[in-house]
């Protein structure tokens, strides 16, 4: 929900106290929540509003979410439900944008269905690759096109042997350490 003067009046004290707390303990972001009832002129009845106030090195950031969900703390609803919905939209965006999965330009339905299944498999492969990346930024949260640019679009020599595949990277490969880590993490377990 966009900001307005009446909403700001409801949380001005929370914004001030959060900013004061941040000044005493600078460094990491400080996030606090408040739940209250609000009714715009066009609404038939008051609704529950969850305000999220965040203060950090970049300053204050206040967001408002309107919900009809009863019960539950505002923090839980905002972080677990509302943010999860946004994350689901990000997954759909990645699937459509970075994998071009919304292209169904074939004239036959079977061909389009096969294309969608292949894009679904590609999404799963990228998801597993990103999950195998180290937790430190930026790899675990990188978008698929970033991973493709840094990990797949590389010059390498590939030699296929009877029992294994050998990938030789150039000596100046900037992501060699990360690639070796991923090869080890994604390799099938060795059998005796």
SULCORBEL-V141484 format. One line per field, one symbol per residue. phi: phi as a letter, one per 40 degrees, with the letter a starting at -180 (. if undefined). psi: psi as a letter, one per 20 degrees, with the letter a starting at -180 (. if undefined). burial: # if it has 9 or more other ideal C-beta (glycine too) atoms within 8 Angstrom, else .. A space follows every 10 residues. Layout:
BEGIN
phi = ???
psi = ???
burial = ???
END
This chain:
BEGIN
phi = .ccacccccc bccccccccc ccccbchccb bbbabacabc dcccacbcbb bbbbbacchc abbbbcabcc ggcdcccccc cccccccccc ccccccccbf cccbcccbcc cccccccccc cccccccccc cccccccbcc bccccccccc bbcbcabbbc bcbabbbbcc ccccbdcccc ccdccccccc bc
psi = pqqrghghhh jhhggghghg ghhhmreqqp pqqpprqqor hiqhrqrppp popppahiaq opqpppqjpq rqqhgggghh gghhghhhhh ggggggghil ijomjqiphh ghggghghhg ghggghghgh hiqqhqqjgh jqqhhggggh hhmqpqpppo rhirppooqq hkohkggggg ghgghiqqqp q.
burial = ......##.# #..##.###. ##.......# .####..#.. ......#### ######...# ##.##.#... ...#.###.. ###....... ...###.##. #......... ##..##..## .##..#.### ..#.....## .#.#.###.# #..#...... ........#. ..#.#..##. ###....... ..
END
